[in-house]
Amino acid sequence: MSSKVKYSAILLAVYTVLYFGVALMVSATFKDLAATEIAGAPIAIWGGLVVIIVGVVITRLYLKKMDGEESN
């Protein structure tokens, strides 16, 4: 398996676990947990913001890695 594929798979796995963790947290089963307030906002809001930010960071890391490999 090439290093590009491994790197991509690791980033995808990290994002997938985070995304589905937050999605599970905001499900009806865990609604009480999702409603817990942290710094004045429900934890579900913070989880959604974290998913967006991590998505941007992971995309940036991937693009930086691919750009570095193309220039070699």
N, C-alpha and C positions, 0 to 999 in steps of 0.2 A: 504494500500500500504506500503510495507516495506521501510525502510530507504535506503537500497541499490538501490532499483528501483527509488525512488525519487531523490537520488543523481545523479544517472545515467541519468535520464530524464532531470534534470536541466543542467548538463554538455552538454548533447546532444543539448538542446535548445540553449544554449549560442553559441556553435560551429556552429549550423545550421544558426542562425541569422547572425553571422559574415561572414560565408562562402557565403551565398546567397546575403548578402549586398555587399560584394566585387565583386561577380559575376555580380550583377546588375550594379555596378559602371563601370565595364569594358565592358559592353554591348555597342552596337552601339548608343543607345539612349543617353548615358552619356559619349561619347568618349571625349568630351571637358573637362569634370571633371577629367576623368582618365588621361588625358595628362597634367594636372596641375603639375608643378614641385615643389617638396619640397626637399630641401637639394641636389639639382642636379639630382634627379631621379623622374620620373613620379609617381604620387600618386598610380597608378595601381601596380607598382613594390612594393612599400611599403605595399600596401594592401595584396599582395600575400605573402610577407615575414611575415606579421603579422598573416595571416591565418596559415602558417606553424608553427610558434612559438607557437601560441595559441593551435594548435593541439597537439604539444608535451607537453605543460604544462598541458592541460586537461587530456591527457593520463597518465601523471605522477601523477596528483592528484587522478585520478580514481584508479590506481594501488596501490598507497599508502593507500587509504581508504580501498580497498579490502584486502590488506595485514594486515592492522590493525584489521579488523573485523574477519579475519580467525584466528589470534593469540589469540583472546579472547575466 
